[in-house]
Amino acid sequence: MKKFASLVLACAAVTLTMPASAQFAKPDDAIKYRQSALFIMAQNFGRVAAMAQGKVPFDAKTAAESAANAEFMSKLPWGAFGEGTEKGSIPTRAKAEIWTDKAKFNEYAEKMQSEMVKFNAAAKTGSLDNIKAAMGAVGGSCKACHDAFQAKL
């Protein structure tokens, strides 16, 4: 029984430490995953941006929830940009530079995640002014990555 338990634990450890790209059976699975994660992140960020721009009434509770969701989602898509996921049958705007300049791409992703943490913290204060101050940095980090790694339509 101890050997069986050890085997199960070893298998679990290997599974949990595998690269995220190994979790996708085919490139289309990775593309769907990353597009979905980025879409949900953008929707939550956009909800707060609409409040900050005065397009919808400010609701501190909704802003905090949306910012928390956006921060959580900001951590998810990056493993789905693994080797072998650059082409599939699903249309994507991802440029080849994501895979040829992975270090720079990862740097941009980390910068955006760092700014999302600050944005979430600002939203938790319930202050629209704090949120507005944090939004620009998130938007700027998104734009920088899009300019470098996303093909134009």
Residue frames as qw, qx, qy, qz and C-alpha x, y, z in Angstrom:
[[0.000, 0.886, 0.465, 0.000, 0.00, 0.00, 0.00],
 [0.309, -0.777, 0.105, 0.539, 2.87, 2.40, 0.77],
 [0.388, -0.106, 0.603, 0.689, 4.39, 1.75, -2.66],
 [0.179, 0.636, 0.671, 0.337, 1.06, 2.49, -4.31],
 [0.155, -0.927, -0.256, 0.225, 0.66, 5.74, -2.38],
 [0.391, -0.564, 0.335, 0.646, 4.21, 6.75, -3.31],
 [0.350, 0.200, 0.690, 0.601, 3.50, 6.00, -6.96],
 [0.058, 0.822, 0.549, 0.138, 0.31, 8.09, -6.89],
 [0.266, -0.875, -0.030, 0.403, 2.16, 11.00, -5.25],
 [0.428, -0.311, 0.508, 0.680, 4.99, 10.76, -7.78],
 [0.273, 0.468, 0.689, 0.480, 2.54, 10.78, -10.69],
 [0.069, -0.915, -0.392, 0.066, 0.74, 13.77, -9.21],
 [0.365, -0.718, 0.174, 0.567, 4.00, 15.66, -8.78],
 [0.384, -0.025, 0.621, 0.682, 5.02, 15.01, -12.38],
 [0.151, 0.675, 0.655, 0.303, 1.61, 16.05, -13.65],
 [0.174, -0.926, -0.261, 0.209, 1.60, 19.29, -11.67],
 [0.350, -0.671, 0.298, 0.581, 5.08, 20.27, -12.77],
 [0.554, 0.327, 0.592, 0.485, 4.58, 19.61, -16.49],
 [0.037, -0.137, 0.173, 0.975, 4.63, 22.67, -18.70],
 [0.481, 0.425, 0.402, -0.653, 1.18, 24.03, -19.42],
 [0.457, 0.458, -0.483, -0.590, 1.67, 23.41, -23.13],
 [0.117, 0.110, -0.986, -0.053, 1.70, 19.69, -22.41],
 [0.329, 0.297, 0.699, -0.561, -1.88, 20.04, -21.18],
 [0.547, 0.536, -0.026, -0.642, -3.15, 20.76, -24.67],
 [0.782, 0.125, 0.603, 0.093, -3.80, 17.80, -26.95],
 [0.554, 0.467, 0.420, 0.546, -3.53, 19.96, -30.07],
 [0.252, 0.047, 0.002, 0.967, -2.67, 23.55, -30.96],
 [0.275, -0.515, -0.431, -0.688, -6.34, 24.48, -31.37],
 [0.608, -0.603, -0.503, 0.118, -6.93, 23.62, -27.70],
 [0.492, -0.300, -0.167, 0.800, -4.16, 26.02, -26.65],
 [0.059, 0.243, 0.286, 0.925, -5.45, 28.73, -28.98],
 [0.430, -0.612, -0.521, -0.411, -9.01, 28.44, -27.62],
 [0.626, -0.527, -0.423, 0.388, -7.71, 28.47, -24.05],
 [0.390, -0.199, -0.060, 0.897, -5.54, 31.56, -24.40],
 [0.082, -0.351, -0.383, -0.851, -8.12, 33.45, -26.44],
 [0.505, -0.631, -0.551, -0.208, -10.80, 32.66, -23.87],
 [0.578, -0.482, -0.336, 0.567, -8.63, 33.70, -20.92],
 [0.256, -0.040, 0.102, 0.961, -7.64, 36.96, -22.61],
 [0.222, -0.485, -0.512, -0.673, -11.26, 37.66, -23.59],
 [0.549, -0.664, -0.507, 0.030, -12.55, 37.20, -20.05],
 [0.503, -0.347, -0.177, 0.772, -9.71, 39.32, -18.66],
 [0.110, 0.151, 0.274, 0.943, -10.49, 42.09, -21.15],
 [0.344, -0.596, -0.571, -0.449, -14.21, 41.96, -20.40],
 [0.567, -0.644, -0.418, 0.299, -13.62, 42.39, -16.67],
 [0.403, -0.237, 0.012, 0.884, -11.05, 45.15, -17.17],
 [0.008, 0.326, 0.463, 0.824, -13.37, 46.85, -19.67],
 [0.382, -0.702, -0.589, -0.116, -16.24, 46.83, -17.19],
 [0.475, -0.638, -0.214, 0.567, -14.12, 48.89, -14.77],
 [0.315, -0.029, 0.300, 0.900, -12.75, 51.06, -17.58],
 [0.098, -0.589, -0.574, -0.560, -16.31, 51.98, -18.56],
 [0.444, -0.785, -0.397, 0.173, -16.90, 53.14, -14.99],
 [0.502, -0.430, 0.039, 0.749, -13.66, 55.12, -14.93],
 [0.182, 0.130, 0.444, 0.868, -14.60, 56.82, -18.20],
 [0.297, 0.254, 0.331, -0.859, -18.07, 57.71, -16.91],
 [0.367, 0.031, -0.687, -0.626, -19.82, 55.53, -19.50],
 [0.624, -0.424, -0.634, -0.171, -21.59, 53.58, -16.77],
 [0.456, -0.795, 0.122, -0.381, -22.25, 54.48, -13.13],
 [0.242, 0.467, -0.769, 0.363, -19.46, 53.66, -10.71],
 [0.870, -0.391, -0.093, -0.286, -20.18, 50.67, -8.48],
 [0.128, -0.709, 0.670, -0.179, -17.32, 49.97, -6.07],
 [0.749, -0.152, 0.618, -0.182, -18.40, 46.38, -5.42],
 [0.845, 0.501, 0.189, -0.010, -18.64, 45.51, -9.13],
 [0.332, 0.849, -0.396, 0.111, -15.35, 47.29, -9.81],
 [0.362, -0.584, 0.706, -0.171, -13.57, 45.31, -7.08],
 [0.831, 0.075, 0.540, -0.114, -15.04, 42.01, -8.26],
 [0.733, 0.679, 0.030, 0.017, -14.19, 42.73, -11.88],
 [0.129, 0.832, -0.524, 0.124, -10.65, 43.82, -11.03],
 [0.576, -0.387, 0.707, -0.138, -10.12, 40.64, -8.99],
 [0.858, 0.335, 0.387, -0.051, -11.38, 38.56, -11.92],
 [0.533, 0.822, -0.195, 0.053, -9.13, 40.44, -14.36],
 [0.157, -0.731, 0.654, -0.113, -6.10, 39.91, -12.14],
 [0.741, -0.130, 0.651, -0.102, -6.83, 36.20, -11.80],
 [0.805, 0.536, 0.254, -0.008, -7.33, 35.79, -15.54],
 [0.248, 0.896, -0.366, -0.038, -4.10, 37.70, -16.26],
 [0.395, -0.540, 0.743, -0.006, -2.17, 34.68, -14.96],
 [0.804, 0.131, 0.553, -0.175, -3.79, 32.06, -17.16],
 [0.748, 0.638, 0.016, -0.182, -3.09, 32.49, -20.89],
 [0.059, 0.813, -0.560, -0.146, 0.70, 32.39, -20.95],
 [0.510, -0.249, 0.822, 0.043, 1.18, 28.62, -20.69],
 [0.698, 0.498, 0.507, -0.091, -0.97, 28.26, -23.79],
 [0.392, 0.870, -0.249, -0.165, 1.70, 30.01, -25.88],
 [0.671, -0.430, 0.575, 0.184, 4.00, 27.01, -25.68],
 [0.004, 0.417, -0.744, -0.522, 6.10, 25.57, -28.44],
 [0.050, 0.159, 0.943, 0.289, 3.97, 23.96, -31.12],
 [0.122, 0.657, 0.672, -0.318, 0.91, 26.11, -30.39],
 [0.042, -0.437, 0.168, 0.882, 1.69, 28.84, -32.89],
 [0.364, 0.138, -0.546, -0.742, -0.43, 27.37, -35.69],
 [0.318, 0.243, 0.879, -0.258, -3.79, 25.70, -35.71],
 [0.123, 0.460, 0.722, 0.502, -7.02, 25.85, -37.65],
 [0.154, -0.849, -0.457, 0.218, -8.40, 28.66, -35.46],
 [0.340, 0.750, 0.025, 0.567, -7.69, 32.20, -36.70],
 [0.599, -0.634, -0.201, 0.446, -5.31, 34.03, -34.37],
 [0.224, 0.952, -0.068, 0.198, -3.63, 37.42, -34.36],
 [0.692, -0.615, 0.280, 0.254, -0.58, 36.08, -32.53],
 [0.426, 0.810, -0.396, -0.081, 2.62, 37.07, -34.34],
 [0.899, 0.168, -0.341, 0.219, 5.49, 34.63, -34.86],
 [0.191, 0.615, -0.453, 0.616, 7.63, 36.88, -32.64],
 [0.729, -0.518, 0.176, -0.412, 5.85, 35.41, -29.60],
 [0.984, -0.117, 0.100, 0.088, 7.79, 32.21, -30.20],
 [0.718, 0.454, -0.130, 0.511, 10.96, 33.70, -31.69],
 [0.130, 0.483, -0.366, 0.785, 11.40, 36.33, -28.96],
 [0.621, -0.483, -0.615, -0.054, 9.91, 34.43, -26.03],
 [0.463, -0.241, -0.428, 0.738, 11.95, 36.33, -23.42],
 [0.055, -0.070, -0.042, -0.995, 10.55, 39.69, -24.50],
 [0.516, -0.362, -0.542, -0.555, 7.02, 38.27, -24.73],
 [0.626, -0.406, -0.618, 0.248, 7.31, 36.84, -21.22],
 [0.285, -0.106, -0.269, 0.914, 8.64, 40.18, -19.96],
 [0.278, -0.219, -0.242, -0.904, 5.59, 41.96, -21.36],
 [0.630, -0.394, -0.616, -0.263, 3.26, 39.36, -19.84],
 [0.557, -0.312, -0.545, 0.544, 4.90, 39.70, -16.43],
 [0.081, 0.033, -0.093, 0.992, 4.69, 43.50, -16.60],
 [0.454, -0.325, -0.394, -0.730, 0.97, 43.34, -17.36],
 [0.671, -0.395, -0.626, 0.039, 0.39, 40.90, -14.51],
 [0.415, -0.172, -0.409, 0.795, 2.28, 43.17, -12.14],
 [0.143, -0.116, -0.067, -0.981, 0.16, 46.14, -13.18],
 [0.575, -0.366, -0.576, -0.452, -3.00, 44.02, -12.78],
 [0.552, -0.335, -0.627, 0.435, -2.03, 43.33, -9.17],
 [0.144, -0.128, -0.209, 0.959, -1.80, 47.10, -8.55],
 [0.354, -0.206, -0.397, -0.821, -5.08, 47.66, -10.39],
 [0.603, -0.397, -0.683, -0.106, -6.82, 45.06, -8.23],
 [0.424, -0.300, -0.504, 0.690, -5.39, 46.64, -5.07],
 [0.055, -0.012, -0.036, -0.998, -6.64, 50.05, -6.22],
 [0.482, -0.306, -0.547, -0.612, -10.11, 48.66, -6.90],
 [0.553, -0.367, -0.711, 0.235, -10.26, 47.15, -3.42],
 [0.179, -0.122, -0.341, 0.915, -9.97, 50.66, -1.95],
 [0.133, 0.711, 0.681, -0.115, -13.33, 51.58, -3.46],
 [0.044, -0.739, 0.028, 0.672, -11.89, 54.86, -4.71],
 [0.685, 0.674, 0.270, 0.067, -12.57, 55.71, -8.33],
 [0.121, 0.933, -0.338, -0.033, -9.56, 58.06, -8.31],
 [0.481, -0.497, 0.717, 0.090, -7.26, 55.20, -7.21],
 [0.756, 0.296, 0.580, 0.062, -8.72, 52.97, -9.91],
 [0.493, 0.869, 0.037, -0.011, -8.22, 55.60, -12.60],
 [0.119, -0.840, 0.523, 0.081, -4.61, 56.04, -11.54],
 [0.559, -0.277, 0.776, 0.094, -3.92, 52.31, -11.85],
 [0.751, 0.505, 0.404, -0.133, -5.80, 51.80, -15.12],
 [0.381, 0.863, -0.275, -0.185, -3.36, 53.69, -17.29],
 [0.181, -0.584, 0.788, 0.074, -0.46, 51.43, -16.42],
 [0.641, 0.127, 0.754, -0.069, -2.49, 48.30, -17.17],
 [0.620, 0.733, 0.220, -0.173, -3.70, 49.73, -20.45],
 [0.174, 0.850, -0.469, -0.168, -0.19, 50.79, -21.36],
 [0.364, -0.376, 0.849, 0.066, 1.23, 47.35, -20.67],
 [0.682, 0.386, 0.613, -0.104, -1.51, 45.71, -22.74],
 [0.488, 0.851, -0.018, -0.193, -0.92, 48.14, -25.62],
 [0.060, -0.734, 0.652, 0.181, 2.84, 47.60, -25.59],
 [0.494, -0.098, 0.862, 0.056, 2.41, 43.84, -25.88],
 [0.625, 0.604, 0.473, -0.147, -0.29, 44.15, -28.55],
 [0.303, 0.883, -0.246, -0.260, 1.89, 46.52, -30.58],
 [0.089, -0.606, 0.777, 0.145, 4.81, 44.08, -30.47],
 [0.190, -0.124, 0.974, 0.017, 3.09, 40.71, -30.64],
 [0.465, 0.492, 0.679, -0.285, -0.42, 41.04, -32.07],
 [0.253, 0.173, 0.606, 0.734, -1.10, 41.30, -35.80],
 [0.290, 0.282, 0.115, -0.907, -3.40, 44.08, -36.93],
 [0.555, 0.435, 0.692, -0.154, -6.73, 43.18, -38.47]]
